[in-house]
Amino acid sequence: MQRSEINEILAQSDSFIKSHGYILPPFAYFTPQDMQNRKKELTGITKARMGWDITDYGQGKFDELGLFLFTVRNGFAEDLETGKGMLYAEKIMISRKDQISPMHRHNIKAEDIINRGGGDLVLELFMSNPNGDIDEEAEVVVPCDGINRKLKAGGLLKLAPGESVTLLPGVWHAFWGERADVLIGEVSTVNDDLTDNVFRDKIGRFSQIEENEPPKHLLVSDYDKWMK
């Protein structure tokens, strides 16, 4: 992706989020220079990889295959071993109309996926077989706002605004917006996008960026380069 495209998506996404009454935290609006000037103060943000995230999964077709994310809060994976500390995370995301977030599962993370407004959110769901691969036959059972829903393998779950689903580790899922762009909330176990995403297809989690203009804000994938 070109940096100019990322900057434009950031501006569009910020406007969409605000239109639904959700306000991002102050650090969302720090410039790259702000981040560098306050490097020591912001280690909690950068270590937890909180902030802006835009991905086309390395495929170069964001409108068809992509996702906008902002990690609002996040703990540290090492705390999961002790069971103490900040063991949770929160994201706000945007799935555009007919824009697919590809089939994947998590090894550790359990998550509530919440339709916060816009169109309907559609999820395609499978269970895992004993090897962790997609089970093409097993019935899918997932809690939706505390009530179990049952679907056949590969069934489509449609969430209207205000509805949510709980996805436990091992539940395969792909999703997209239907009728209109969707604002999505995610409340989960500690989030680790570097190691805890297992994709069905061989794709990348983060985008390759062509620096054709300066960044408006840093993405979490920029931290290793900009915040040394």
Secondary structure, DSSP 4 states (H G I P E B T S, - for coil): -BHHHHHHHHHHHHHHHHHTT----GGGG--HHHHHHTTTTTHHHHHTT-EEEEE-TTSS-TTTB-EEEEEEEE--TTHHHHT-S--EEEEEEEE-BTPBEEEEEESS--EEEEEEEEEEEEEEEEEE-TTSSEESSSPEEEEETTEEEEE-TTEEEEE-TT-EEEE-TT-EEEEEEEEEEEEEEEEEE---TTTSEEESSS--SS---B-SS--SS-BGGGHHHH--
